[in-house]
C-alpha cells in the first residue's frame, strides 16, 4: 500500500483500512504465537502499513 493511494481516501475509508489492518495484525500475532506463521515478514509489513495509515490520518486532521 502506497502513501499516495492513502492520501486519495477520505477519513471513513482510512478508518476502515486501519480497522482491517489491526485485525490482520492480531491474526498474524496469534499465528506467530501458535507457531503457524510461515512468513514472518508479513507482520512487519502490516505494522508499517498501520503506521502509514495513522500518519495520513494525523496529517489530514492537522490540515483542518
Secondary structure, 3 states (H helix, E strand, C coil): CCHHHHHCCCHHHHHHHHHHHHHHHHHHHHHHHCCCCCCCHHHHHHHHHHHHHHHHHHHHHHHC
